[in-house]
Amino acid sequence: MSKKILIVDDEPSIVISLEFLMEQKGFALKVARTGEEAMQIIHEFMPDLVLLDVMLPNKNGFEICQYVRSTPELAAMKIILLTAKGRKQDIEKGLAIGADAYITKPFSTKNLVETVQNMLEK
């Protein structure tokens, strides 16, 4: 069975790019464009990994990450924060609240795919 990935981003061009990359690798995908939508899909889809933007409508990526980490049945889910917020304090905050990786936009597609594959193989 293929691994499941949830893409959470409100920028259509990023979503299209991520969908293409992840579909090429054979992952099952869902997309959320708001924080609230992400919370709902996380429970329904139970993804193995979430590619999570920080700046989202309704609920930000930091809040979603904290929620996932504090919910026992979700805690093992891998989270990659994928965001334009690249200041040192943002990166430290993201990792401190439980993100497995923090990747800043613009990102290398090759590095992102490698990071996703490595996380899902663990």
C-alpha positions in Angstrom: 0.0 0.0 0.0 1.3 3.4 -0.9 2.2 6.0 1.8 -0.3 8.8 2.3 0.7 12.5 2.2 -1.4 15.5 3.0 -0.3 18.7 1.3 -1.4 21.8 3.2 -0.8 25.1 1.3 -3.0 28.0 0.1 -0.8 28.9 -2.8 -2.1 27.1 -5.9 1.2 27.0 -7.8 2.9 25.3 -4.8 0.1 22.8 -4.5 0.3 21.9 -8.2 4.1 21.5 -8.0 3.9 19.3 -4.8 1.1 17.2 -6.2 3.1 16.5 -9.3 6.3 15.6 -7.4 4.5 13.3 -4.9 2.3 11.6 -7.5 5.4 10.8 -9.5 6.8 8.9 -6.5 3.5 7.0 -6.1 2.2 8.5 -3.0 -1.6 8.7 -2.2 -2.5 12.4 -1.8 -5.0 14.8 -0.3 -4.8 18.6 -0.4 -6.0 21.2 2.2 -5.9 24.9 1.5 -6.9 26.2 5.0 -5.9 25.3 8.5 -9.4 24.1 9.4 -9.6 22.0 6.3 -6.2 20.4 7.2 -7.5 19.5 10.7 -10.5 17.7 9.3 -8.5 15.8 6.6 -5.8 14.8 9.1 -8.4 12.8 11.0 -10.2 11.4 8.0 -7.2 10.5 5.8 -4.7 9.7 8.6 -1.7 10.6 6.4 1.8 9.2 7.0 3.3 12.6 6.4 2.0 16.2 6.2 3.7 18.9 4.0 2.6 21.9 6.0 2.8 25.6 5.2 3.0 27.9 8.2 1.0 30.8 6.9 -2.6 29.6 6.3 -6.1 31.0 6.6 -8.0 30.1 9.9 -5.3 28.2 11.7 -1.5 28.4 11.1 0.9 25.6 10.6 2.5 25.9 14.0 -0.9 25.4 15.6 -1.7 22.4 13.5 1.8 20.9 14.3 1.2 21.4 18.0 -2.2 19.8 17.8 -0.9 16.8 15.9 1.9 16.3 18.4 -0.4 16.6 21.4 -3.0 14.1 20.1 -1.9 10.5 20.9 -3.4 8.8 17.8 -1.7 11.4 15.5 1.6 11.8 17.3 3.6 9.4 15.1 2.6 11.4 11.9 5.6 13.0 10.2 5.4 16.7 9.6 7.6 18.8 7.3 7.0 22.5 7.7 7.4 24.0 4.2 7.3 27.7 4.4 8.6 31.1 3.4 9.2 32.0 7.1 12.9 31.4 7.1 14.1 33.5 10.1 16.1 31.6 12.7 13.5 32.0 15.4 10.8 30.6 13.1 12.9 27.5 12.3 13.7 27.0 16.0 10.0 27.4 16.9 8.9 24.9 14.2 11.4 22.3 15.3 10.7 22.9 19.0 6.9 22.3 18.6 7.6 19.0 16.9 8.1 19.3 13.2 10.3 16.6 11.8 11.9 18.9 9.3 11.7 22.6 8.4 12.2 23.5 4.7 12.1 27.1 3.5 10.6 28.3 0.2 11.9 28.4 -2.4 13.0 24.8 -2.0 15.0 22.3 -4.0 12.5 19.7 -5.3 15.2 17.0 -5.3 16.0 17.7 -1.6 12.3 17.8 -0.7 11.6 14.4 -2.4 14.7 12.9 -0.7 13.6 14.2 2.7 10.0 12.9 2.2 11.3 9.4 1.1 13.8 9.2 4.0 11.2 10.1 6.6 8.7 7.6 5.2 11.3 4.8 5.2 12.0 5.1 8.9 
